[in-house]
Amino acid sequence: MLDVRTVDFRPSLPGGFRPGIAIVGCGGVVGDGHLPAYSKYGLNVVGLHDRTPEKAAALARRFGIPRIFPTFDDVLSDPEVDIVDLATRVEGRIELIERALAAGKHVLAQKPFAVDLEAAAAAVAAADAAGLRLAVNQNGRWAPAWRAATLLVERGAVGEVFAVTHLLDKALDFVLDSPRVNAREHFLIHDYAVHWIDISRCWLDGKAPVSVRAVEHRTPNQPQTTGGGWAGTIDVLYADGSSASLRSVGRAVTARPSCPFWIHGTEGTIRGSVLHGSDFVELERDGRVDRVQLVGEWWPDGFAGTMAALVTALAEDREPFNSARHNLLSLELTLAACASAEQSGVPVVV
């Protein structure tokens, strides 16, 4: 039986190597996610840039960041900047990625990576041609429970994975505070559930998906002022009969919200949950159930994980686990789910 105490799910950094990071875009996710994580883990943020300078200045004061870059060109021309952390809106992000690569900078791009698969693939090719690293901020991969589950899967703890199931037993009311996100088409799939699509793709890595089916809908208690449906389902079918499924309740009325998940394998089961203080992960195999002792949370530790993976990859001259190349399949599945939802759930071939 695998000793779950040996599963080290925490973000780690190479000793003595801290390349300079410039964050571009200073919205709420940077103040609540990126900067608390980078401060906690001792990452080297040399400056901030935002189209609204007051936003950058406020975060710089709050976190003791030494510099404000007036323009994006100032970021790209600065020799202290090794990594550009693009926390901008998805619209126009590919252009910013290409400009950063052309300037010789490594890039961590916010999720979702792009709105177009062909453009995303072209950005991956541009990074390859420049000899630079392009990674995607799929920070859910380092949510403690999900990261522990990933390591268990990689060690063969449940044999061959053949089914992944997620339930969003929570309310998505946080959207009410963001009119831009609230109005986004396919918010549930393209902006939010992309994390769940991506982690499922990791747990079923190496298998060939053949179709995606998705439905989005409103519930009777979803506020009328909101945009697209908060509730829905996403199902991915694989060539060998494996599957991944997600169901969002939409607006669960509960004092105990959670996001439980199950990973079924040929030799055992991993079950757990993430978010809202529900975090746990346990392994059931050979008649025993062992629980991993978790510390930390998705926010902010997951954000440290994505950048730490890129920094470590630079130190070791290899692709990071969250490379843009690895993320292309996650993006393809996500865009296929959006296309299916537009057709009322007709399966879309991958």
N, C-alpha and C positions, 0 to 999 in steps of 0.2 A: 504494500500500500504506500502510495506517495505521501511523504511527510509534508503537509500543507504549511508547516512552520518555516520551510525553506523557500517559500514563494515571496520574493522581494519585489513588491509592486510599486515601490516608491520611485519618483524621479531621481536620477543620479547624473552627476556631472563629472567630467574628467578633471583631475587635480591640476590647478594652476593655469587652466586655459579658459579665458573669459573674453571672447571676441566682443567688439562693440556693437550694440544694438540700437537702431533708431526706430521708434514706433511712429507709423504714419496713420493718422486717424485716432481721435481721442474721445470717442463716445463712451457710453456706459460700460461696454464690455471691457474696455481698457482699464477704466477706473476700478471696476469690480472684479476683474479677472486677471488680465495680463500683469498689471503693475503690482498688485498684492502678491502674486505668485513669484514674479521676478525678484521682488524685494525679499521674500521669504527664503528663496534659494540662492541669493547672492549673484544673480545674473547682472551683466554690465550694460545698463541702459545709458547711453551717452546723450540722448536727446529725443525730443518729441516734435512732431509736426501735425498741424491740423489746418484745414481751410479757414476755421474760425480760431484765430490766435488766442483768444481768451480761454478757450477750452484747454489748449495745450498749456498755457500759463498756469491755470488752476491746478492741473494734475502735476505739473512740475513742482509747484510749491508744496503740494500735499505729499509727494513722494521723494522730494529732494533731488529731482532730476536737474543736472547742471545746465542744459541748453535747450533753447527753443529754435527750431529751424524755420525761418520765414517762408521758405518755398520748398517744394519737392526737389527741385534742382539743387538746392543747398544740401539736402540730405545726400543726394547722389554724388556730389562732388567732395564730400568730406572724407578725408583719409581715415578718420577714427571709426567710421561706420563700416563694419564688415557684413552685418545682417540687416536687411530692411524687413521689419515686421509690419506687414500690410493689414491693418485692421479697418479697412475701408469697406464701403458698400460693394456688393458683388458687381453692380453695373460699373463698367469701366476698369475693373480690377486687372484684367488681363493686360491692358495697355500699360498700367503701372508696373506690373511684373516684368514685362518686356523691357521697359525703360531701366528698371533696376538691374536686370541681368546685363543689359548693354553697358551699364556703368561699372560692371565687375562686382556687383553685390550679390551675396546669397540672399534668399528670400524665404520668409515664412508667410504664407498667404492665408487669410481668414477663410473659413468655410462659409457657404459652399464655394468650392474652388472656382467655379465659373457657371455661366448660364448656357454655355455651348461646348459640347464635347470636342469638336474639331479645334476650337480655339485653345482649349485646355491642353490637348495633345501637342499643338504647335508650341505652347509655352514650355512643355516638357522637353521638346526637341531643342528649343532655344537654350535652355539650361545645359543640356548635354553638349551642344556645340560650343558653349562658352566655358565648359569645365566647371560649372557652378552647381550648387545644391538648391533645389526648389522643393520646399516642404509645404504641407497644408496643416492648418491649425485645427485638426480633428481632435480637440482636447478631450473628448469623451473617452478616447482610447486609454487615457491615463486617469480616468475616474477610478479610485482605488479598487472598487469591486470589479469593474470591467477589466482593469489591468490584471488583477489577480486571476480572473477567469481566463484571460488570454494566455497567461503563462501556464496555467493548468492544462489548457487545450494543447499548447505547444509541446508540453511534456507527455502528451498522450494519456492524461489522467482518466479520460472517459472513452478511450479508444478512438474510433473514427466518428466525428460529429456528423449527424444526419438531420438534425432539426434544431432550430433556434426559434424561441418564442418570446415576445415582449408584450407587456401590457402597460399603458400609460394610465394609471389609476390616479389621476390628478386633474386639476383645473389649469387651463392655460391663460388665466386672468392677467398674467404679467404683460400680455400683449396690449392690454388697455392703456398702459403707460407709454406706449410707443406707436403713435399714429402711422409712422412710415412702415413699421413691421406689420401692423394691423392691416394695412391696406395691400400688402404684398400678395400677389397671386400665388397660390400653392404654398402659403406660409407653413402649413402643417408639414408638408412633404419636403419642400426644397430648403426651407430655413431651419426647421426644428428636427423633424424625424431623420434628416440626413445623418445625424449622429448615430441613430439606431440602425439605419441601413448600413452605415460604414462599419460599425462594430460587428454586425452580423456577417458582413463580407469578410472580416478578419477571421472570425471563428470558423467560417466555411472556406477558408483560403485554399486555393488549388482546385476547387470544384468549378464546373462550368455552368453558370446560370443560363437558362433558356428562355424564360419569360417572367414578366412582372405584371401584377394586377393590383390596382389601387382604386380606392373610393374615398372621397372627402365629402363630409356633409355637416350641416348645422344640427344642433340639438335644440329642443324646445327652450332650454334655459341658457342658451348662448346669447349674450347681449346683442341687441339689434344694431348697435353702433359698430360692431366688429365686421371685418371683411369676410374672408373665406371660412369654410368649415373647420372647426377645431377637432371634430371627430372623424374617424375613418379607419381604414385597414389597408395594409400593404402586404402582399404575398409574393415571394420570390421562389420560383421553382427551378431546381437544378437538374442537369441531364441524368444524374444517377438516382433521382428520386428524393434527394435531400431538399430541405425547404427552410425558409426563414419567414416569420410572420410577425406583424406588429398590429396591435389594436390600440387606438386612442379613444378613450371614453369621451373626451372633449371638455367637459366641465363637471367632473366628479364632485359631489358635495360630501366631503369627508374631512374629519380632523386628523386623519392618518394617511395623507397622500403618499404614494410610492410609485416606483417604476420597476416592478418585478420582472425577472427574466429567467428562462430555463434553457440550458444547453444539453440536449440529449445525444449521447454517444452510444456506440455499440457495446461499451463495457461499463457505463455509468452515467450519472447525471450531475451537472453543476446547476445550482439554483442560487439566486441572489436578488438584490435590488439596489437601485441607485437613487439619489436625490431625496430631499426633504427629511434628512436624518434617518432614512430607512436602510442605509447601506449595510449589506452583509453579503457574503458569498460562502457557500459550502459545497463540499464534494461528497457525493454518495457513490460508493463503489464497494463491491464484495461484502454487502451487508453492513457496512459502516458509514457513518456520516461524520465528517470532520469539517469544522468551520475555520476559515482563515481569520486571524485577528487583524482587523483593519484599523488604520489610522489615516487621518486626512479626509478630504472631501473633493468632489469634482471641482467645485469652486473654492479655493484657487488652484489646488494641486494639479488638476488636469492641464491647466495652462502652463504650468512649469514643465510638465512632461513633454509637451510638444516642442517647446524651445530647447529643453535639455537634450531631447533626441537629436535635434539638428546640430547643436553645439558638439555633442559627442561624435556624431557622424563626421563633422568637419575635422575634429581631432584625430579620428581614425581613418580618414580619407575613404569614406564609403557612403552609400545612400542611407538616409535615416528610415526608420520603420514607417514614418508618416510622409514619405516622399510623395511628390505629386504624381509620379508614375504609378505608385501603388494606389493612389487615390482615384485614378481614372475609372476603375471599375465601379467604385462607390458612386462616382458622379454619373456614370452611365446608367446604373440601376436607379438612381434618384430621378434622372431626367425621364427614364422609361416609366417610372411610377407617376410622374406628372402627366405624361402623355396618356397613360391609361385612365387617370382620373378625369381627364378632359373628354374621354370617350365612355364615361359612366362605368368604368371597370373592365373594359375589354382588355384581355391580356395583350401586352406588347412584347414582341420578340426582342431579345437581347442579341 
